[in-house]
Each structure stands twice: as structure tokens, then as C-alpha cells.
């Protein structure tokens, strides 16, 4: 796959700042409320977008990137909650597939399925294989990412997700809606998420999440640079 333009998209400004520090020849462009950062990473043309938090913002933000930049692929990154006992903070979960954990369109559909669309969005195999080939000082784990418009804490929400999608490794608020837009527009897509908190193990994972941004992410977000280097 020959990449002329690689899209990178995150939800939050603080995530964008960490990725921006890895980009050379930075140029900032705005389209309406959306900011894009153009530049080079390992000599590759990249554009970094900031969508905002949640499924609606994610879908609009990634569509703005597609319309203005026509990237050859789009990579989503950022923080996520770890939903499996095998996953710890700073692990990187690479989505092999992505699902909505908060969608139900009635008995004619599977739980998690938007009517007329797949229940599970499969990520691009070439991008997935390259991400899994990286040799870094992080655990890079393939598995299911589940998406919904909720910050998940220990309790009923967590139990519901694990009941419906027991193979879930990470939970976030954007990946599935981005995957759906890329499915519609036939854009190769992948999402990999750095684990910021583990609600299954921690009664106060919101504090754990904020502590993550104080201590861990600068090194963690360098994973994106290593991936871009082999695309």
C-alpha cells in the first residue's frame, strides 16, 4: 500500500499536542470548528485532526478530514479504558475489530449493530499487521475495541459491556463511529488505543485516568511515530 497522505485523528487537544510534537514542518489549518495539523513524520505526509469527544464529534471530524484531505488511510489513536484482566495501564490495544456497545436497533439486528451496517467493523489488515509487527517497550495487544458515549467506571456499565461483548479489551468513545464513516467511504482504517485506566480493577479510575496524563503518555504516544515509519 503506497501512502501519499496519512490521516491521524484523536479526540482531544491534549492527545493532539503529544502527536504534534512528533511532526515536522507543522502547519495548522482550520475548517470551521475543526483544526488540522499538516506536516511530515518520518518523511511521510501526515495530517492530524482533532475531532472532539464522543461518537457524533468523531464522525464529523473524520468526515471533515476525508473531504478536505482524501487520505490514503486514517489511523485513530488516543486513550482508552482497559476492560480485561490481561490489560494494564500503558498497554496498547490494536483493534482487530470495533463495535458499538451502546447501540440497539431492535430484534431484527444484533446488539451493537446499526441497521444496514456490520455489527463488527474490521480494521485494515495491512495496517493491523504492521502495527502488530512493531517491537517496542510496550505491550501491543490485538483485540476488540468497544465504543459508546460513556466514560466507563466499575459497576453496571462495565458488566453490561462484558456480558454483551466478553472479548472486549478496550473501551472508548470514538473508534466505532470513525470506523463506520471509513466503511461508508471505503477508507482503510485502524484504531490503536493506549490504556489510561482500568475500571475493572480500580474503584476510582477517573483519578487513574487523570494521573495517566501526568505521567505516562509522552512515551506511549511515540507508538504512532514507529507505525508511520513503516507505512
C-alpha positions, 0 to 999 in steps of 0.5 A: 500500500503506497501512502501519499497522505496519512490521516491521524485523528484523536479526540482531544487537544491534549492527545493532539499536542503529544502527536504534534510534537512528533511532526515536522514542518507543522502547519495548522489549518482550520475548517470551521470548528475543526483544526488540522495539523499538516506536516511530515513524520518520518518523511511521510505526509501526515495530517492530524485532526482533532475531532472532539469527544464522543461518537457524533464529534468523531464522525464529523471530524473524520468526515471533515478530514476525508473531504478536505484531505482524501487520505490514503488511510486514517489511523485513530489513536488516543486513550482508552479504558482497559476492560480485561484482566490481561490489560494494564495501564500503558498497554496498547490495544490494536483493534482487530475489530470495533463495535458499538456497545451502546447501540440497539436497533431492535430484534431484527439486528444484533446488539451493537449493530446499526441497521444496514451496517456490520455489527463488527467493523474490521480494521485494515489488515495491512495496517493491523499487521504492521502495527502488530509487527512493531517491537517496542517497550510496550505491550501491543495487544490485538483485540476488540475495541468497544465504543459508546458515549460513556466514560466507563467506571466499575459497576453496571456499565462495565458488566453490561459491556462484558456480558454483551461483548466478553472479548472486549479489551478496550473501551472508548468513545470514538473508534466505532463511529470513525470506523463506520464513516471509513466503511461508508467511504471505503477508507482503510482504517485502524484504531490503536488505543493506549490504556489510561485506566482500568475500571475493572480493577480500580474503584476510582479510575477517573483519578487513574485516568487523570494521573495517566496524563501526568505521567505516562503518555509522552512515551506511549504516544511515540507508538504512532511515530514507529507505525508511520515509519513503516507505512 
